[in-house]
Amino acid sequence: MDYLDLAPVARMTGAVRLPGSKSISNRTLLLAALARGTTEVAGLLDAEDVQLMLDALRTLGVRVEQQQDSRVFLVHGAGGAFSVQRARLFLGNAGTAFRPLTAALALSGGEYELHGTARMHERPIGDLVDALRSLGAGIRYLGAEGFPPLAIDRGGRAIGGKVSIGGEVSSQFVSALLMALPLRGGAITVDVTGELISKPYVEMTLKLMERFGVAVERENWRRFRLAETGGYLSAGSIAVEGDASSASYFLAAGAIGGGPVRVEGVGRDSIQGDVGFADTLAAMGATVERGTDWIEVRGARPLRAIDADFNRMPDAAMTAAISALFAIGTSTLRNIGSWRVKETDRIAAMAAELNKLGAEVRAGPDWLSVTPPARWRSATIETYDDHRMAMCFSLASLGGVPVRINDPECVRKTFPDYFAVFRSLAR
């Protein structure tokens, strides 16, 4: 499908059962694959990025069995040593697969090549590679210095008890390194240089590692300590939470479109930082209720403008930018520099597409300000092969104008039936 036309929507109401979290799905799969024993993983996300991780693990010799007609998988752990010691892996544009597998394979002693889409080859990985090289890993760039594709040579010698890694570009680098370090054995300290962004994603990583038997001591997000360990152990059975980033679109729909809209699969007990987006909507004037496994939002226009730091939830910040179209005054999103190295340069992309709708937009290296349209304009939205661009701009149909979404199938990355679910709530 080249494009999807969305008619103006007057109201949004209903309930949505969320697909599994991409971040939790891919972290859990890798940890289960590295563990000793068999782990049952329930609620795994059915989308492209997770399929790429599954394909890679199977290529590496990990036996993964899907239970009939379900999203329940049995992962038979490799006990820290992949049986296939030479492979070439295609990982698309899946950062949650590429970065952690780079670290795990670099410390596994085999020979591997990792490559992806053209955009993946534009996304930096130098901070992670530098840290792994300092541990003795043999890694070569097959293209531009500091970027994929990569060749991993036999290496991964256990050198030293300390390693440093930059935290300013992507928290995935820190998460990837932490998940891989138990493969090398002894105790080690990880120092983070610069300001660690997206801290809730690293906290998620630590909680999942603990489920697989490895505890990490943290000091103020600047230092992490891993004790000597025998590696990961099966978590037995683990359920994947609903995706909190995907929840943001429906929660915003409740705030903008009256509601109530309830999302099921995340709530008060979630380990995902993006559940904090509900607090953003509350600050904008929406009414928010929470249960242990659900969040419900209702609202009335106009919303209130905000000026907020979104370092802790950069994905949900995109939904905040769209929500700002329905507020009084100018909203400013700060500390979103990581948008520049996501699936596309999201600061540039959001500015361009919001302008099409009639908004006044200003952008800087790590911030974006949005003033609502004086008069809404119908627009054709480019999505830049970025699933979140497609999903968040669906909310523009609440502005009373028709909206065309180009390449709507890019949502297959994390939420293949997003538009069907969105339409089910539209009134």
JOJO-V303320 format. One record per backbone hydrogen bond with DSSP energy under -0.5 kcal/mol. NH is the residue of the N-H (numbers start at 1). CO is the residue of the C=O. E is the energy in kcal/mol with one decimal. If there is no record, write none. Layout:
# JOJO-V303320
<<NH/CO/E> <NH/CO/E>>
This chain:
# JOJO-V303320
<<4/405/-1.9> <6/4/-0.5> <6/403/-3.4> <7/5/-0.5> <9/397/-2.6> <12/257/-2.1> <13/425/-2.1> <14/260/-2.3> <16/262/-2.5> <18/16/-0.7> <18/264/-2.5> <21/241/-2.8> <25/21/-2.5> <26/22/-2.5> <27/23/-1.6> <28/24/-2.8> <29/25/-2.4> <30/26/-1.9> <31/27/-2.6> <32/28/-2.7> <33/29/-2.2> <34/30/-1.9> <35/31/-1.1> <36/232/-1.7> <39/75/-2.4> <40/236/-3.0> <41/39/-0.6> <41/73/-3.1> <42/40/-0.6> <42/238/-2.6> <44/71/-1.8> <47/45/-1.0> <48/412/-2.8> <49/413/-1.7> <51/47/-2.2> <52/48/-2.3> <53/49/-1.4> <54/50/-2.6> <55/51/-2.8> <56/52/-2.1> <57/53/-2.6> <58/54/-2.3> <59/55/-2.2> <60/56/-1.7> <61/58/-1.6> <62/57/-2.5> <63/76/-0.7> <64/62/-0.6> <65/74/-2.7> <66/64/-0.5> <67/72/-3.2> <70/67/-1.2> <73/41/-2.7> <74/65/-3.1> <75/39/-2.9> <75/73/-0.6> <76/63/-2.8> <76/74/-0.6> <77/37/-2.4> <77/75/-1.0> <78/33/-3.6> <79/35/-2.4> <81/78/-1.1> <84/60/-1.8> <85/83/-0.7> <87/111/-1.5> <89/113/-3.3> <91/89/-0.5> <91/115/-2.7> <94/91/-2.2> <95/93/-1.1> <97/94/-1.3> <98/94/-3.1> <99/95/-1.8> <101/97/-1.9> <102/98/-2.1> <103/99/-1.8> <104/100/-2.6> <105/101/-2.8> <106/102/-2.0> <107/103/-1.1> <108/105/-1.5> <110/105/-0.6> <111/85/-3.3> <112/152/-2.1> <113/87/-1.9> <114/150/-2.4> <115/89/-2.4> <117/92/-1.7> <121/117/-1.7> <122/119/-1.8> <123/120/-1.2> <124/122/-0.5> <125/146/-2.7> <126/146/-1.1> <129/125/-2.2> <130/126/-2.9> <131/127/-1.7> <132/128/-2.3> <133/129/-2.8> <134/130/-1.8> <135/131/-0.6> <135/132/-0.9> <136/133/-1.9> <137/132/-2.2> <138/153/-0.7> <139/137/-0.8> <140/151/-3.0> <142/149/-2.4> <143/149/-0.6> <147/144/-1.8> <148/123/-0.7> <149/114/-0.6> <150/114/-2.4> <151/140/-2.7> <152/112/-3.6> <153/138/-3.1> <153/151/-0.6> <156/136/-0.8> <157/136/-0.7> <159/135/-0.8> <159/157/-1.5> <160/158/-0.5> <163/189/-2.4> <165/191/-2.3> <167/193/-2.4> <173/170/-1.1> <174/170/-0.6> <175/171/-2.4> <176/172/-2.8> <177/173/-2.3> <178/174/-2.6> <179/175/-2.4> <180/176/-1.6> <181/177/-1.9> <182/178/-0.6> <183/180/-2.2> <184/181/-2.0> <185/182/-0.7> <186/184/-1.0> <188/226/-2.3> <189/161/-2.0> <190/224/-3.4> <191/163/-2.7> <191/189/-0.5> <192/222/-2.8> <193/165/-2.2> <193/191/-0.6> <196/194/-0.5> <197/167/-2.1> <198/311/-1.3> <201/198/-1.6> <202/198/-0.9> <202/199/-0.6> <203/199/-2.4> <204/200/-2.2> <205/201/-1.7> <206/202/-2.3> <207/203/-2.1> <208/204/-2.2> <209/205/-2.6> <210/206/-2.0> <211/207/-1.4> <212/208/-1.0> <212/209/-0.6> <213/210/-1.9> <214/209/-2.3> <215/213/-0.5> <217/225/-2.8> <219/223/-3.1> <220/218/-0.5> <222/219/-2.4> <223/219/-1.3> <224/190/-2.6> <225/217/-2.9> <226/188/-2.9> <227/215/-0.6> <227/225/-0.5> <229/185/-1.4> <233/212/-2.5> <234/36/-2.2> <237/235/-1.6> <238/40/-2.9> <240/42/-2.9> <242/265/-2.1> <243/19/-2.7> <244/242/-0.6> <247/243/-1.6> <248/244/-0.9> <248/245/-0.7> <249/246/-0.9> <250/246/-0.8> <251/247/-2.6> <252/248/-2.4> <253/249/-1.7> <254/250/-1.8> <255/251/-1.7> <256/252/-2.9> <257/253/-2.8> <259/12/-1.4> <259/257/-1.2> <261/297/-2.4> <262/14/-2.3> <263/295/-2.8> <264/16/-2.9> <265/293/-2.9> <266/293/-0.5> <268/291/-2.8> <269/292/-1.0> <270/267/-1.8> <275/272/-1.2> <276/273/-2.1> <277/274/-1.9> <278/275/-1.5> <279/276/-0.9> <280/276/-1.1> <281/277/-2.1> <282/278/-1.9> <283/279/-2.2> <284/280/-1.2> <285/282/-1.5> <286/281/-2.6> <287/298/-3.1> <288/286/-0.5> <289/296/-2.7> <291/294/-3.1> <295/263/-1.9> <296/289/-3.0> <297/261/-2.4> <298/287/-2.0> <299/254/-0.9> <299/258/-1.4> <302/326/-0.5> <303/326/-2.7> <304/284/-2.6> <305/328/-1.0> <308/332/-2.2> <310/308/-0.5> <310/334/-2.7> <313/310/-1.0> <317/313/-1.3> <318/314/-0.6> <318/315/-1.3> <319/315/-0.6> <319/316/-0.6> <320/316/-1.4> <321/317/-1.8> <322/318/-1.5> <323/319/-2.5> <324/320/-1.7> <325/322/-1.7> <326/323/-1.9> <327/324/-1.4> <328/303/-2.1> <329/327/-0.6> <331/370/-2.6> <332/306/-2.4> <333/368/-3.3> <334/308/-2.8> <334/332/-0.5> <335/366/-0.6> <336/366/-2.3> <339/336/-2.2> <340/337/-1.7> <341/338/-1.5> <342/339/-1.4> <342/344/-0.8> <346/339/-2.2> <346/344/-1.5> <349/345/-2.5> <350/346/-2.7> <351/347/-2.0> <352/348/-2.2> <353/349/-2.3> <354/350/-2.7> <355/351/-1.7> <356/352/-1.0> <357/353/-0.8> <357/354/-0.7> <358/355/-1.6> <359/354/-1.7> <360/371/-2.3> <361/359/-0.6> <362/369/-1.9> <364/367/-2.5> <368/333/-2.0> <369/362/-3.0> <370/331/-2.8> <371/360/-2.6> <372/329/-0.7> <374/358/-0.6> <377/357/-1.7> <379/402/-0.9> <381/379/-0.6> <381/404/-3.6> <382/380/-0.5> <386/383/-2.0> <387/385/-0.5> <389/386/-0.7> <390/386/-1.6> <391/387/-2.2> <392/388/-2.4> <393/389/-1.8> <394/390/-0.5> <394/391/-0.9> <395/392/-1.3> <396/393/-1.2> <397/394/-1.6> <398/395/-1.8> <399/396/-2.2> <400/397/-0.9> <403/6/-2.4> <404/379/-2.5> <405/4/-3.1> <405/403/-0.5> <406/381/-2.6> <406/404/-0.6> <407/2/-3.4> <408/405/-0.5> <409/1/-0.5> <410/407/-1.8> <411/408/-1.6> <412/409/-1.9> <413/410/-1.5> <414/411/-1.5> <415/411/-3.3> <418/415/-2.0> <421/417/-2.0> <422/418/-2.9> <423/419/-2.4> <424/420/-1.4> <425/421/-0.8> <425/422/-1.2> <426/422/-0.8> <427/11/-2.7>>
